[in-house]
């Protein structure tokens, strides 16, 4: 999975908009959108900043194996684990599973 997709998924899972993430990174929405679309290269410093916004390690976003698992905390009180293969599983604290494909 390309790095720009690995950046987009945690944002979506956390329920953040591109505008909110861009604001946290002091970027324009267009500039952040280019990162998520893979329209520009991303340097290590920016990758670390993005990882900090999502509360993950930058190395998780760099993973070269297509079955990386990210552990995130959702804004809606659920613990999230998802695989960067083709489907994603979110398990909420209330025991509800949400499948993303």
Buried (B, 14 or more C-beta within 10 A) or exposed (E): BEBBEBBBBBBBBBEBEBEBBBBBBEBEBEBBBBBBEBEEEBEEEBBEBBBEBBEBEBEBBEBEEEEBBBEBBBEEEBEBEBBBEEEBEBBBEEEEEBEEE
